[in-house]
């Protein structure tokens, strides 16, 4: 199965990161450490993607 990037704008990515942080808090509160570690890695990648976007840039083209 091939990975494909989705075209999303800055505000959508901000919302995904915010919801992801909320979910990470739930995982930590439930003591699900392995799942929390995976979610932390996902959030780190999302935050890297977030830092590469500027408010003026259109979404990136999909990777083929």
Secondary structure, 3 states (H helix, E strand, C coil): CCCCCCCCCHHHHHHHHHHHHHHHHHHHHCCCHHHHHHHHHHHHHHHHHHHHCCCCCCCCCCCC
